[in-house]
Amino acid sequence: MLGIDDEFRKTRMYQSIKEEALEEGKLQAKLEAVPRLLALGLSVQQIAEALDWTLEQVQQAPQNQSS
């Protein structure tokens, strides 16, 4: 049975799902960080640079978080 699990982990489908989950996790972490960084007094520009986002993405993040 362990062999089946190992083989499944090598499939493109598994790799794709895994990558998507990792990206969603990274996005969620950034979305949660924006309000905290704003509360600490960082500017939108500073947050955008730190998260490698655009100013628009940072400005929209708190709105997305409350949805």
C-alpha positions in Angstrom: 0.0 0.0 0.0 2.9 2.4 0.7 4.1 1.9 -2.8 0.8 3.2 -4.2 1.0 6.3 -2.1 4.6 6.9 -3.3 3.6 6.4 -6.9 0.6 8.8 -6.5 2.9 11.5 -5.1 5.0 11.3 -8.3 2.0 12.1 -10.6 1.5 15.4 -12.2 -2.0 15.7 -10.6 -0.6 15.4 -7.1 2.3 17.8 -7.9 -0.2 20.3 -9.3 -2.5 20.1 -6.3 0.4 20.3 -3.9 1.8 23.4 -5.7 -1.6 25.1 -5.8 -2.1 24.5 -2.0 1.3 25.9 -1.3 0.5 29.0 -3.4 -2.8 29.5 -1.6 -1.1 29.2 1.7 1.4 31.8 0.8 -1.3 34.1 -0.5 -3.3 33.6 2.7 -0.3 34.4 4.9 0.3 37.7 2.9 -3.3 38.6 3.2 -3.2 38.1 6.9 0.0 40.1 7.2 -1.2 43.3 5.5 -3.5 44.5 8.3 -0.9 43.7 10.9 1.8 45.6 9.1 -0.5 48.6 8.6 -1.3 48.6 12.3 2.5 48.7 13.0 2.7 51.9 11.0 4.3 50.6 7.8 3.2 52.5 4.6 1.4 50.8 1.8 4.6 51.3 -0.3 6.7 49.5 2.3 4.3 46.6 2.6 4.2 46.3 -1.2 7.9 46.1 -1.4 8.2 43.6 1.5 5.6 41.3 0.0 6.6 41.8 -3.6 3.1 43.0 -4.4 1.7 46.0 -6.3 0.3 49.0 -4.4 -3.2 47.9 -5.6 -2.8 44.4 -4.2 -1.9 45.8 -0.8 -4.7 48.3 -0.8 -7.2 45.5 -1.7 -5.9 43.0 0.9 -7.8 44.3 3.9 -11.0 44.4 1.9 -10.5 40.8 0.8 -9.7 39.7 4.4 -13.1 40.9 5.7 -15.1 39.1 2.9 
